[in-house]
Amino acid sequence: MSEQDVFSIAWPRVDVVGGGRFPVHRIYCIGQNYAAHAREMGNDPDREQPVWFTKVADAVVPATAAGTATTVAYPPRTRNLHHEIELVVALSGGGRDLTPAEARDTVFGYAVGIDLTRRDLQSEARKAGRPWDTAKSFEQAAPLSAIRPVAEVGHPEAGRIWLSVNGELRQEGDIADLIWRVPEALAELSTLFTLSPGDLLFTGTPAGVGAVRPGDRLAGGIDGIGDRRHRRRLNSRLTLPARGMYGPSIVSEFTRVPRRPRRLPARQRSPPRPMRSSTR
């Protein structure tokens, strides 16, 4: 009996600055990890157990190290898509019940990502006391810059994190203000899951999250890590912006996925209207 796969799947991979590609295994996310963002979401920022959620691995929209254009589709079933810029941790090691020091040793590198969120779906789920997977985990929900290895950037513990929309600053903070720092967050996560090479951790977003609309232009980054630049124009390829102080940049084209017209059963269809002539 054949042991071959019945079909092949292309696993997502992210470029590494300096060469190579990082295969993505799982995407973990920690919510409300900045006090100011916790407050704007109506919650107590006092340090408690982290709020964890996940995204499917193919939610990643990888940038190239050169920053060539990518395409991000506006997701269906939402009228309130929000941006959340975050420090992202990429793992090359793993384990269970790790100490913070052991967890830090599993880190391969760091990147800049955007946690795209269907906020209206999340709000509805919260009010009903239901999970909000559909708000966070969907196709192309995790645009990600190329990864900078630890050998190049070390383990950043401070640095401005920011995002602007159409040139207006929306989000700004410092990764030094993380409630759960990276080694502590990874150690805590390892008590729930076995961490593995290829895992990503989105570490939370500062205050100022807001809606993204057609035609908006987004730019953001973290000092010393990299930056992400997004332009949202329908059916338009984009040029690569100049390299900035934050390292290689990425441009993304945001398009709205056309909806397939829903065909009603014959009994629900309206009769055709007579054509009216016009003398204008």
Protein Blocks (a to p, Z undefined) as FASTA:
>chain_A
ZZbdfbdcdddddddehiacdddfbdcddehkbfklmmmnopafbdcddddddddfklpc
cddfkopacdddddehiabdcdddddddddfbecehiafklmmmmpnbdcdddddddfkl
mmmmmmnopafklmmncghilccdddddfklnopafbdcddddeehiafbdcdfklpmba
fklmmmmmmmmbccdehiacdebjcehiacddehiacddddehiaccdddddehiacddd
dddfkopaddddddddddddddddfklpccdddddddfZZ
